[in-house]
């Protein structure tokens, strides 16, 4: 495989030669997901995680960006401590395909020796990671919680098991370690020392005809059906819902807001919502733009998983409920009365004017 490097700093926008870096097996790579020429916000959290691990290893962080005309995306990664961006472009790479992207990553890894390759535990990440691990015959840790680095730079990964009630420790036998993580667990803190991300235009040998998959079109998901961990707006229900029949009003509001419905452990134990929509330590961690919290008292196993929600609106009859301390806006009252009225007023606001 031939790789041509043409590097530049994002800040200066000028070309200049740069010596080939030593492949010392201490680098951390992360895969950048993007849509409509915008970096996925969760990938910025992944960039921060990569910087943290690279500091422990004493190496560099490298973003891998694959697509068509995506070089400009690298400029968003410098504040999160990304040293390099390996960019592979081509019209045939515009849409994600398993075969094409695995081929690209496998060739890139073959030319260097990264220690860790990080991917988000998304639809794409969960598809790509095991395929890449199989191709490289490399270890894979899915949905890890933490990767530790000892004094000898040996890696140890921890992941949740038994529904989050226990943790398993995994010691990879060789490098690179391929790992996926739920980015909702990450803080996404910017680096103390921002980097000028160097762009490396990488050329790999990919024959589009070898791909058995062809993307015809994308169907936009129903916001109400989206997983609560990925939704931008979430309505959470708890004990205050009372009974499953009262869920109809919540679903009506969800359709107006384009929200996904989740809930507390009590809501799943009562079978008002399915287990996969449980929010909490034994369920999903969420960070939506808006979390409307209805009839949930605020037990710690729930609140720990919602702290990254941007705006928390609480509807509760008890003004002194623990959840009230987290509220950006607190509405004291019966959710059975407030939710239908809120739905009615939102519909009035969206009525077309003559």
N, C-alpha and C positions, 0 to 999 in steps of 0.2 A: 504494500500500500504506500502510495506517495502522499505526503502531506506538505502543502506549501504554506508558509507562514507570511502573512503580511500584516504587521501589527501597528497599532496606533493607540494613543491615549484618547479616551473619549473627550476629555476636557480641551485638548489642544487641536484635535481634528487634523493632525498632520501625520504623514507617513514617515517612518524611519526604520532602519534595520535594528534588530535586537538579537543578541546571541541566543542560541538554543538553550533552553533551561535543562538543568540536570533532573533526570527522572529518578528521584530518590525514594519513591514509594511513600511519601508523607503527605501528598496532596489530597485534598477533599474536593470531589466533584459533586455538583448537583444539577439535576435536569430541570430546565425552565419550561413550564407550561405557559402558553399564551393564547390569546383569542382576540381577533380583530386588531392585531398589531399592538396589543397591550399585554404587559406582563401580569399574570394572575397574582393577585395580592398575596395569596398564600405562598407563592414562590419567593416573595421577599422575606417571609419568615424562614423559609428553607435556606435562603442565602445567609441569614443571620446565624442559623444553626451550623451551617458549613464553616463560617468564620470562627465560631466558638470551638469546633472540633479541630480545625486547622491550627489554631493557636496552641492547643494541647499537644498536637503532633509536631509542631514546629515547621509546618509546611504552608502551601498556598491554597487558596480556594479558586476553583474553576467552574464557571457556569457553562453548561452545554446547551446551546440554542439551535434548534433545528426547525427549518421552515423555509418560506420564500420571502425574501426581502425583510429579514428580521434582525439585521445587524444593529439597527437603531435601539433595540430593546436593551442592549448592554448598558446603556447610559443610566438606567434606573438601578443598577446593582452596586455601583461604587460606594454609595453611602452605607451599604450593609457589609462592606469589607471584602468585596469580590475582587481578586487580583486579576483574573483573566476571564475571557469569554471565548470559548471555542464555538465558532459559528459555521454551520453547514447549511448552505442555501441551494434551492433548486425548485422549479415549478412543481416537480413530482413529489416534493416534500411538504407542500403547502398544507395538505390534510394529513392527519396522523394515520399511519398504518403500522400494524405490529411488525411486519416483516421489514419494511423500509427503515424504521427507526431503530430496530434492533441491529440491523446491518451497520448503520452509521455509528452507533455507540460502540459496537464490538470492534470496529476498525479503529476508532479513536482510542479506546482503551488499549488496543494492541500496540499502539505507538508510544504509549507512556505507561507509567506504573502508579496510578492513584491508589491511595490506601482505602478510601471509602467513596462510594457512589450513592448519593442520597436522592430519593424520589418521594414526592408526596403520596400519601395513601388515597389517591383519587382514582377515578375510573381508569384514566390513562396510566397512572403510576402503578396501580395494582395489576394492570395487564402487561406493562412493559418490564417491570422488575423481575418476575420469575422467568420470562423469556430470555432476558439478558443474562441472568444467572446460569440458566441452562446452557446458553451458547458459550459462555466463558468458563463453565464448570467452576463457578465461584459460589461462595456461601451467600445465603439470603436470609435476612432477618426481617420479617414482615411486621409492621405496626409496632416498632420498638418504642420504648418509653425514654430510654437514656443509653447513650454509648459512652463508656468510660475508657480512659487512656491511662495506663500505668506508667511508671518511670522508664520502663524499657520500650515504651510506645506500643505495647500490646493492647489489643482491643477487647473489650467485654461489653456485650449488649444485654439489655434487660427488656423483656416484653411481658405484657399482662396475659394471664391465662385464667381459665375457669371463671369467665365473665368478669374479670377484674378483681377477683377475690384473692388472687395470688400472682406472683411474678416468677418468671423463669429467667435464669442467667445463661447466656449463650456465649461461648468462646469460639470465635471463628478460627478455623484451622489454617487458612491462608488468606491472602489479599488478592484482589480488592474485596471488601465487604460491601455487598449491595443491600441497602436498607430502605424501608419505607416507614414513614411516620405520619400520623394524623397531625397536620399542621395546626389544628386548633389547640394542640398542646404547647405550641411554641409562642414566644412573646413577640418575636419580630423586632427586637430592639436594634437600632442602628449601631454601627461599629463606633468605638471610641475614636479610631483613626480611619476616616474614609479613604478609599483607594481610588486611583485613576485606573479604571478597568481597562486592561489591554485587550484589544480585539484581535483574535487570531482567526483568519479565514482558512478553514481546513477543507482540503479537497479529499473526498473519499470516492471509491469506485462503487457506484450503485447503479444497477441496471433496473429501471422501472418495470421492465417486463417480468422480472423474477417475483414481483409481488402478486400474491393470489387475491389480494383485497383491493377493491376500488371503491372509493367514497363517492356516492351519488349525490347525497344531500344530507342536511342536518335537520332534524325535527326538534323544534323548541319544546322543552319539557314543560309540563303543567306545573307552575310554581307550587301548587298545593300538594303535588305528588313528590316533590323533591325531598331528599333526605334532610332532616333537620340540621345536620352538621354542615350542609352545603347551602342552605337557604339564606336569603338576605333578610327575610322577615319571618319570624316564628311566633306562633301563639302557643303558650304553654298552659295546660290545664292540670288542676290537682284536685284535692279533696272537695273543694268548693263547687266542683261541677255537679256533685250530688248524684246524678244517675246518667246512664248512657243516652237517654232521650234528650237530655239538655245539650248534647254535643251538636245537634242540628243547628242551633243558633251560632255556635262557634264555627262550624263549617261554612255557614253563610257569610260570616265576617271574613273568614279566610279567603273565600272566593273574591270578595270585594278588594281585599288588601293584596291578594296574590301571595298569601302566606302559607307556610307549612305548619302543620299542627303536631306538637309534641306534648310531653307531660312528665309529671313526677312519677316516682315509683308507685304511689297510691293509684294513679290513673291506670297504670299497666296492670297492677295486681287486681284491680276491679274489672279488667278487660274492657275499659272504655276506649283505650287506644292500644295498638300492638306494641310488643316488647321492643321492636326495632326503632320505635319513636320515643323511647324513654330517654330523658335528659338527666344526667347525673353520673356519678363515679362508676356505676354499673351499667351505664348506657352511653349516650353521646355527649361530647363536649361541643358547645356551640359558640359562635361569635358573629351573630347576625347584626345587620345595621339597626334593626328594631326587634326587641323581644317583649311581647305583650304577655305579662304573667298574670294569669287569672286563677284565683282560688288556690294558690300554692303558699303554704306557710313559710317555707324557706329553710328546710333542714340543710345542714352543712354539705351533705353529699349531693345536693342539687345546686346549691349556690356556688360551690367550687368549680362547677362545670359551665357556669354562665358569666363568669367575671369579665370575660373579654367582649361581651355584647356591648355594642356602641351606645345604644339608648334602651334603657330598661323602664318600661311603663308597667306599674303594678296596680291591679284591681283586686281589692281585698276588703272584706267587711271589718277586719281588725287593723286599726291604724298602727298598732304596736307589734304586729307580726314581724318575725325576724327578717322576712323578705323586704319589709318596708325600708330597712336601713340601706339597702342596695339601690333603691328606686331613684331614678332621675325625675320621675313623675309618679306621684301616688294618688290614686283615685279610691277613696273610701266609699264602699257601697257593695251591694249584692251584684255579682257578675251576671246573674240571671236577668237583671233589669238593665244593667249598663251595656252589655254586649248588643242586645237588639237595638237599643237607642243609638249606639255608636255606628252600627251598620246602617241604620236609617239615615243618619246625618251624613255619612260618607257617600251614600247613594245620591242624596240631595246635592252634595257638592259636585258630583260628577255628571249631573244631568246637563245635557246640551242646552245652551241658551239660544233663544230665538233670534 
